[in-house]
Amino acid sequence: MTDSMKRLLIPVLFALFLSGCAASTNPISGRRAFNYAWSPSEEIQIGTESDSQIIAQYGLYEDIEVAAYVDSLGQELVNVSHFRRPGVDATFANMPFYFRVLDSPVVNAFALPGGYIYVTRGLLAHLENEAQLAVVLGHEIGHVVGRHGSKAMWRQQFGTGALLLGAIGGQAVFGGNAAENIMNLGGTATQLLFLSYGRGAESESDQLGVEYAALSGYQSAEAAAFFRSLKRLSDQSGQELPSLLSSHPDPGDRESYMIERSARWAAEVPMTKVGQSSFFRHVEGLVFGEDPRQGYVDAGVFYHPQLGFSFPIPTGFQLYNMPTQVVMIPEDQQAIVLMQLETKHERARDASEAYASQEGVQVVESGMGQAGGLPMHYLVVDAKDQDGQELRVRYQFIEHAGYVFAFTGMSLRAQYGTYENLFGRTMAGFRNVTDPAVLTKQPDRVSFQTNSSATVFSSLVSGAPLPQGLSKLGLAILNQVETEERVQAGWKYKIIK
């Protein structure tokens, strides 16, 4: 994909970049320092502006009780953090924290400056108790309290746009490619923040995560088993470490550190809480893996049960499904197809006319017709990017179920002939779906069973249902045990059904 196409497609993560440095106080040491890119108020502004974009790209997990549970635990940890201790800067002392559960199957957690903490439902599914969640949340609070994002930006001495493009050029959250990161702002933001902090910052956040969990009464050593699971996940995938581990100390060392550091705190404060029952109660019924109600692929066709439509994926293109758009990119990354709701217009004709009247756009072809029996207007235009490169774009607007669905197929003008037929077939293949098997498709969910007698885990789950893509090893990792580990009678474990 060309640099010009990146600029056209990447949402701006941060609306503000301030060069130079901002002298302010380190909330942990209390000392004045100059190695911050942003002032406290600017950090809050950056977090606020970025939060809506993260939510738009990932989507929030729609379970009020789960959201309230995570927020309640997070606020408890904030109350024992350095931001709530005597003598801290008033901006930090009064700064609210926001804890979000994102609707993503990826095992991930990250923080933005200004008090915004995110965990995914994929991460929640892989935890075993409240104590583990407390350490994870405490770790992310530590990134905010340590102002690690501001320090990292000061070190980089680049604008946000340069950082974003640099990350897209070759980094990935879970071993993916540049195209995936371009279309997944949440994942890209996560990777940026974790990879730019450095080992010193990660070690400090590990320390703070244990400290805040311990001060809240949790047995923080429980977190060692979860970080071991993360390492097993990366070994199983054969890819790079999940972003929660990127740039962190060696996972084995982290496990030992969690145990050793927790033992120190146990000598100073009571650490009696594990919270497995309460945690399991909230995780019961959690959506696991991809949620097909929000779209899924079967035999080269993309189906969306909630909105009742389907369309064929262009041959050789990889599809990325997000809450706000569906993105398809070929292996060579020289073209792109987007599909999203057109929210500004109620009719396909109005949308087409509006796009045709854009400044700098030259209409090559336009027309109307039907796609799968649905009203359709299309438009082919030429335009130039910021570098003067010539692009050719096909727009197609289709009316369905009270919405206007907008397709965009784009490439460099000189290469448009290579992709023209692929664009056309996908857009013309849009269909209304009435098949009950599609419309009623449901996601897999986390459920629990109790072991009646002592046995080996692999034998215990030999008859358990396994959704596509989940092996016995994956189920063992989900339960933080080995496949051949012997489990005792009365042990409660997760299955997916």
C-alpha positions in Angstrom: 0.0 0.0 0.0 1.4 3.4 -0.9 2.1 6.2 1.6 -0.6 8.3 0.0 -3.2 5.6 0.5 -2.2 5.2 4.1 -2.8 8.9 4.6 -6.2 8.6 3.1 -7.2 5.6 5.2 -5.7 6.0 8.6 -7.8 7.8 11.2 -5.8 10.3 13.2 -5.1 8.8 16.6 -4.1 11.9 18.4 -5.4 15.3 17.2 -2.6 17.1 19.1 1.1 16.9 19.0 3.3 19.4 20.9 7.0 19.6 20.2 9.6 20.2 22.9 9.1 19.2 26.5 6.9 20.0 29.4 8.4 20.4 32.8 6.2 18.8 35.4 6.2 16.5 38.4 6.6 12.8 38.4 3.6 11.5 40.4 5.6 8.5 41.8 8.8 10.2 42.9 7.4 13.7 43.5 10.4 15.1 41.7 10.3 17.8 38.9 11.3 16.5 35.5 11.6 17.8 31.9 11.3 14.5 30.0 7.5 14.8 29.3 6.1 15.6 25.9 2.8 16.7 27.4 1.5 18.6 30.4 -1.0 16.8 32.7 -3.9 18.7 31.1 -2.7 17.8 27.6 -2.5 14.1 28.6 -6.1 14.3 29.6 -7.0 16.0 26.3 -5.2 13.4 24.3 -6.8 10.5 26.1 -10.3 12.1 25.7 -9.9 12.6 22.0 -8.5 9.1 21.4 -11.0 7.3 23.5 -13.9 7.8 21.0 -11.8 6.5 18.1 -10.7 3.4 20.1 -14.4 2.7 20.9 -15.4 3.3 17.2 -12.8 0.8 16.0 -13.1 -1.9 18.6 -16.7 -1.5 19.9 -17.7 -1.8 23.5 -18.8 -5.1 24.8 -22.5 -4.7 25.5 -22.9 -6.2 28.9 -23.7 -3.6 31.6 -22.9 -5.9 34.5 -19.5 -6.9 33.1 -18.7 -3.2 32.4 -19.7 -2.1 35.9 -17.7 -5.0 37.5 -14.5 -4.1 35.7 -15.0 -0.4 36.4 -15.7 -1.0 40.1 -12.5 -3.0 40.5 -10.5 -0.4 38.5 -11.7 2.5 40.6 -10.8 0.6 43.8 -7.2 0.2 42.5 -7.1 3.9 41.4 -8.0 4.9 45.0 -4.7 3.3 46.3 -2.6 4.6 43.4 -0.1 7.5 43.5 -2.7 9.8 42.0 -4.7 9.6 45.1 -1.9 10.2 47.6 -1.0 13.4 49.5 1.0 16.0 47.6 0.2 14.9 44.1 -0.4 17.5 41.4 -4.1 18.7 41.7 -4.7 17.8 38.0 -3.8 14.2 38.7 -5.5 14.1 42.1 -8.8 15.1 40.4 -8.4 13.2 37.2 -11.1 10.6 36.6 -10.3 7.1 35.3 -12.3 5.3 32.7 -12.3 1.5 32.4 -13.6 0.0 29.1 -14.4 -3.6 28.1 -13.8 -3.8 24.4 -15.7 -6.3 22.2 -12.6 -8.0 20.8 -11.6 -11.7 21.1 -7.9 -10.7 21.2 -6.2 -11.2 24.6 -5.2 -7.6 25.3 -5.1 -4.7 27.7 -3.7 -1.2 27.2 -3.9 2.3 28.5 -4.0 5.8 27.0 -2.8 9.0 28.7 -5.3 10.8 30.8 -6.8 7.8 32.6 -8.3 5.6 29.9 -7.9 1.8 30.5 -9.0 -0.9 28.2 -9.4 -4.7 28.5 -10.9 -7.0 25.9 -13.4 -9.7 26.5 -10.8 -12.1 25.1 -8.5 -11.2 28.1 -11.4 -11.6 30.6 -12.0 -15.1 29.2 -8.4 -16.1 29.9 -8.3 -14.9 33.5 -9.1 -17.2 36.4 -9.9 -14.8 39.2 -10.3 -11.2 40.3 -6.8 -11.1 41.7 -5.4 -11.6 38.3 -7.6 -8.9 36.8 -6.6 -6.6 39.6 -2.9 -6.9 38.7 -3.6 -6.4 35.0 -5.7 -3.3 35.7 -3.1 -2.1 38.2 -0.4 -2.5 35.5 -2.3 -0.4 33.1 -3.0 2.2 35.8 0.7 2.2 36.4 1.3 3.3 32.8 -1.0 6.3 33.3 0.4 7.1 36.7 4.0 6.8 35.5 3.1 9.0 32.5 4.9 6.5 30.3 3.1 7.6 27.1 4.3 11.2 27.6 7.9 10.1 28.3 7.9 7.8 25.3 6.7 10.6 23.0 9.4 12.9 24.4 12.0 10.3 23.6 10.7 9.7 20.1 10.7 13.4 19.1 8.2 12.6 16.3 4.7 13.7 15.6 1.9 11.2 16.2 1.4 10.8 12.5 5.0 9.7 12.0 4.8 7.3 14.9 1.6 5.8 13.5 3.0 5.3 10.1 6.1 3.9 11.5 4.2 1.3 13.4 2.1 0.4 10.4 5.2 0.0 8.4 6.2 -3.2 10.1 4.7 -3.9 13.5 1.8 -6.1 14.5 -0.2 -6.8 17.6 -0.4 -10.6 17.0 2.0 -11.2 14.1 -0.3 -9.7 11.5 0.8 -7.5 8.7 0.8 -3.8 7.9 -2.6 -3.9 6.2 -4.2 -5.4 9.3 -2.8 -2.6 11.5 -3.9 0.1 9.1 -7.4 -1.0 9.4 -7.3 -1.8 13.2 -6.7 1.5 14.9 -7.3 0.0 18.4 -4.7 -2.7 17.8 -2.2 -0.2 16.3 -2.7 2.2 19.2 -2.1 -0.7 21.6 1.0 -1.7 19.9 2.3 1.8 19.7 1.8 2.5 23.4 3.3 -0.8 24.5 6.3 -0.9 22.2 7.2 2.7 22.8 7.3 2.5 26.6 10.5 0.5 27.0 11.5 -2.1 29.5 12.0 0.3 32.3 8.5 1.6 32.1 7.1 -1.9 31.8 9.0 -3.0 34.9 7.7 0.0 36.8 4.1 -0.9 35.7 4.6 -4.5 36.8 5.8 -3.2 40.2 2.8 -0.8 40.5 0.4 -3.5 39.3 1.4 -5.8 42.2 1.5 -2.9 44.6 -2.0 -1.6 43.8 -3.5 -5.1 43.9 -1.8 -5.9 47.2 -2.9 -2.6 48.8 -6.5 -3.5 47.7 -6.1 -6.8 49.6 -5.6 -9.2 46.6 -3.2 -12.1 46.4 -1.2 -10.6 43.5 1.0 -13.6 43.1 -2.0 -15.1 41.3 -1.1 -13.0 38.2 2.0 -15.2 37.6 -0.2 -18.0 36.2 -1.9 -15.6 33.8 1.3 -14.3 32.4 2.4 -17.9 31.9 -0.8 -18.4 29.9 0.1 -15.4 27.7 3.4 -17.0 26.9 1.7 -20.3 26.1 -0.7 -18.5 23.7 2.2 -17.0 21.8 4.0 -20.4 21.6 0.8 -22.0 20.4 0.3 -19.4 17.6 3.9 -19.5 16.6 3.8 -15.8 16.2 5.0 -12.7 18.1 4.0 -12.2 21.6 0.6 -10.6 22.2 1.0 -6.8 22.8 0.4 -7.3 26.5 3.9 -8.9 26.6 5.6 -6.8 23.9 8.6 -5.0 25.2 8.1 -6.5 28.7 10.7 -8.4 30.6 11.0 -12.0 29.8 7.8 -13.8 30.7 9.5 -16.3 32.9 11.2 -13.5 34.8 7.9 -11.7 35.2 6.3 -14.8 36.8 9.1 -15.0 39.3 8.9 -11.3 39.9 5.2 -11.4 40.6 5.6 -14.1 43.2 8.7 -12.5 44.8 7.2 -9.0 44.9 3.9 -10.2 46.2 5.7 -12.0 49.0 7.2 -8.7 50.1 3.8 -7.0 50.2 2.3 -10.0 52.1 4.7 -9.1 55.0 3.3 -5.6 55.1 -0.4 -5.8 54.3 -3.2 -8.4 54.5 -3.7 -10.0 51.0 -6.6 -12.4 51.4 -8.7 -11.8 48.3 -8.7 -14.1 45.3 -12.3 -13.5 44.1 -12.7 -16.5 41.8 -16.4 -17.0 42.5 -17.3 -13.4 41.8 -15.1 -13.3 38.7 -16.6 -16.5 37.3 -20.1 -15.2 38.0 -19.4 -12.3 35.7 -17.6 -14.3 33.0 -20.3 -16.9 32.7 -22.0 -16.3 29.3 -19.2 -14.1 28.0 -18.9 -14.2 24.2 -15.9 -16.1 23.1 -14.0 -15.7 19.8 -15.5 -13.8 16.9 -19.1 -12.8 17.3 -20.9 -14.0 14.1 -23.9 -11.7 14.7 -21.6 -8.8 13.8 -20.5 -10.5 10.6 -18.7 -13.7 9.6 -17.1 -15.3 6.5 -18.3 -18.6 5.0 -17.0 -20.0 1.7 -15.8 -16.6 0.4 -18.9 -14.7 1.3 -19.3 -12.2 4.1 -22.6 -12.4 6.0 -24.0 -9.9 8.5 -26.9 -11.5 10.4 -27.9 -8.3 12.4 -28.2 -6.2 9.3 -29.4 -9.0 7.0 -27.0 -8.7 4.0 -24.2 -10.6 2.3 -21.6 -10.0 -0.4 -18.8 -12.0 -2.0 -15.2 -11.2 -1.0 -12.9 -10.3 -3.9 -10.7 -13.2 -4.9 -7.3 -12.9 -3.2 -8.4 -10.2 -0.7 -8.1 -10.5 3.1 -11.2 -9.3 5.0 -11.0 -7.3 8.3 -14.4 -6.8 10.0 -14.7 -3.9 12.4 -17.7 -2.2 14.1 -17.7 0.7 11.7 -16.6 -0.8 8.5 -15.6 -3.9 6.6 -12.2 -3.7 4.9 -10.8 -5.9 2.1 -7.1 -5.7 1.0 -5.2 -7.9 -1.5 -1.9 -9.5 -0.6 0.1 -6.9 -2.6 -1.8 -4.1 -0.7 -2.2 -2.1 -3.9 -5.9 -1.7 -3.6 -8.7 -1.6 -1.0 -12.4 -2.2 -0.8 -14.4 -0.6 2.0 -18.0 -1.2 3.0 -19.7 0.9 5.6 -23.1 2.6 6.4 -23.6 6.0 4.7 -25.0 8.0 7.6 -25.4 11.4 6.0 -27.9 10.4 3.3 -31.1 8.4 3.2 -31.1 7.6 -0.5 -28.4 6.1 -2.7 -28.9 8.8 -5.3 -28.3 11.6 -2.8 -25.1 9.9 -1.6 -23.9 9.5 -5.1 -24.5 13.1 -6.0 -22.8 14.3 -2.9 -19.7 12.3 -3.6 -19.7 13.5 -7.2 -19.7 17.1 -6.1 -16.6 16.8 -3.9 -13.8 19.3 -4.6 -11.0 17.9 -6.7 -13.1 15.0 -8.0 -13.5 14.3 -11.7 -16.4 12.0 -12.6 -15.4 9.4 -15.1 -18.7 7.4 -15.1 -21.9 7.2 -13.2 -25.2 5.3 -13.4 -27.9 3.6 -11.5 -29.5 0.1 -11.5 -29.9 -2.7 -9.0 -27.7 -5.0 -6.9 -29.6 -8.1 -5.9 -32.9 -6.4 -6.7 -32.0 -3.5 -4.4 -31.8 0.2 -5.7 -28.2 1.1 -6.5 -26.3 4.2 -7.8 -22.6 4.0 -8.7 -19.9 6.5 -9.4 -16.3 6.2 -10.8 -14.1 9.2 -10.2 -10.5 10.3 -10.5 -8.8 12.2 -7.8 -5.3 13.1 -6.6 -3.8 12.5 -3.2 -1.6 14.9 -1.3 1.5 13.9 -3.3 -0.2 14.4 -6.6 -0.6 10.7 -7.3 -3.6 9.8 -9.5 -6.2 7.6 -7.9 -9.3 6.0 -9.4 -12.2 5.2 -7.1 -15.4 3.3 -7.6 -18.3 4.2 -5.2 -21.4 2.2 -5.1 -24.4 3.0 -2.9 -27.1 0.5 -2.2 -30.4 0.9 -0.3 -31.3 -1.9 2.0 -33.4 -2.2 5.2 -33.7 1.6 5.6 -29.9 2.2 5.3 -27.6 3.2 2.5 -24.6 0.9 2.2 -21.6 2.5 0.7 -18.8 0.5 -1.1 -15.5 2.2 -2.0 -13.0 0.4 -4.3 -9.7 2.3 -4.7 -6.3 1.9 -6.3 -3.8 4.0 -8.2 -5.3 5.0 -11.5 -2.7 3.2 -13.5 -3.5 -0.1 -11.7 -7.3 0.3 -11.7 -7.8 -2.1 -14.6 -6.3 -4.9 -12.5 -9.0 -4.5 -9.9 -12.0 -3.1 -11.7 -13.8 -6.4 -12.3 -13.1 -7.5 -8.7 -14.6 -4.3 -7.4 -17.6 -4.7 -9.6 -18.4 -8.3 -8.7 -18.2 -7.6 -5.0 -20.4 -4.6 -5.1 -22.9 -6.2 -7.5 -23.0 -9.3 -5.3 -24.6 -7.4 -2.4 -27.7 -9.4 -1.4 -30.6 -9.3 1.2 -30.3 -12.4 3.4 -33.4 -14.2 4.5 -32.0 -17.6 5.4 -32.9 -18.3 9.1 -29.7 -20.2 9.6 -27.8 -17.0 8.9 -30.1 -14.6 10.6 -30.2 -16.6 13.9 -26.5 -17.5 14.1 -25.2 -17.1 17.6 -21.7 -16.8 19.1 -19.9 -19.3 21.3 -19.9 -18.4 25.0 -18.0 -19.2 28.1 -19.6 -21.7 30.4 -18.6 -23.6 33.5 -18.6 -27.2 34.7 -17.4 -28.8 37.9 -15.2 -31.9 37.9 -16.8 -34.8 39.8 -13.7 -36.8 40.4 -9.9 -36.4 40.1 -8.6 -37.0 36.6 -6.3 -35.7 33.9 -7.5 -32.5 32.2 -7.4 -33.9 28.7 -9.6 -36.8 29.8 -11.9 -34.4 31.6 -12.6 -32.4 28.4 -12.5 -35.2 25.9 -16.2 -34.9 25.3 -16.4 -31.1 25.7 -17.6 -29.1 22.6 -14.8 -27.3 20.9 -15.7 -24.4 18.6 -13.8 -24.1 15.4 -10.2 -23.0 16.0 -10.0 -24.0 19.6 -8.0 -27.2 20.5 -7.7 -29.1 23.7 -4.5 -27.2 24.2 -6.3 -23.9 23.8 -8.9 -25.0 26.3 -6.2 -25.9 28.7 -4.6 -22.5 28.3 -8.0 -21.0 28.8 -8.1 -22.7 32.2 -4.5 -22.1 33.0 -3.6 -25.8 33.3 -1.5 -28.2 31.3 -3.3 -30.7 29.0 -2.0 -33.7 31.0 -2.2 -32.0 34.4 -4.2 -33.9 37.1 -7.1 -31.9 38.5 -8.9 -32.5 41.7 -12.6 -33.3 42.3 -14.7 -30.3 42.7 -12.6 -28.2 40.4 -14.6 -25.6 38.4 -13.4 -25.1 34.8 -14.4 -23.3 31.6 -15.8 -24.8 28.5 -17.0 -23.1 25.4 -20.4 -23.8 24.0 
